[in-house]
């Protein structure tokens, strides 16, 4: 409602209603096994409806590990 006016309603057949706790809960359930897909030193930080994945790069080997983990996550997401 803006200045006392409302828009018409629309039917939504998919998704989770905005403003509910369900969105975050379903996200966490969906990515619950994500940390198992990466190397032990790779950090995963889920938050609300997003996830950060990182590894501190100190050598070329670290770069290879992070790339391998990112590739594993792409494959996980496709599955």
For each residue, the residues with C-beta under 8 A, 3 or more apart:
1: 4 5 6
2: 5
3:
4: 1
5: 1 2
6: 1
7:
8:
9:
10:
11:
12: 15
13:
14:
15: 12
16: 20 22 23 26
17: 20 22
18: 23
19:
20: 16 17 23
21: 24 25
22: 16 17 25 26
23: 16 18 20 26 27 49
24: 21 27 28 48 49
25: 21 22 28 29
26: 16 22 23 29 30
27: 23 24 30 31 46 48 49
28: 24 25 31 32 46
29: 25 26 32
30: 26 27
31: 27 28 34 46 51
32: 28 29
33: 36 37 76
34: 31 37 38 44 46 51 73 76
35: 38 44
36: 33
37: 33 34 69 72 73 76
38: 34 35 42 44 53 69 72 73
39: 42 55 65 68 69
40:
41: 55 65
42: 38 39 53 54 55 65 66 69
43: 52 53 54 55
44: 34 35 38 51 52 53
45: 51 52 53 54
46: 27 28 31 34 50 51
47: 50 51 52
48: 24 27
49: 23 24 27
50: 46 47
51: 31 34 44 45 46 47
52: 43 44 45 47
53: 38 42 43 44 45 69 70 73
54: 42 43 45 66
55: 39 41 42 43 62 65 66 69
56: 62
57: 62 63 66
58: 62
59: 62 63
60: 63 64
61: 64 65
62: 55 56 57 58 59 65 66
63: 57 59 60 66 67
64: 60 61 67 68
65: 39 41 42 55 61 62 68 69
66: 42 54 55 57 62 63 69 70
67: 63 64 70 71
68: 39 64 65 71 72
69: 37 38 39 42 53 55 65 66 72 73
70: 53 66 67 73 74
71: 67 68 74 75
72: 37 38 68 69 75 76
73: 34 37 38 53 69 70 76 77
74: 70 71 77 78
75: 71 72 78 79
76: 33 34 37 72 73 79
77: 73 74
78: 74 75
79: 75 76
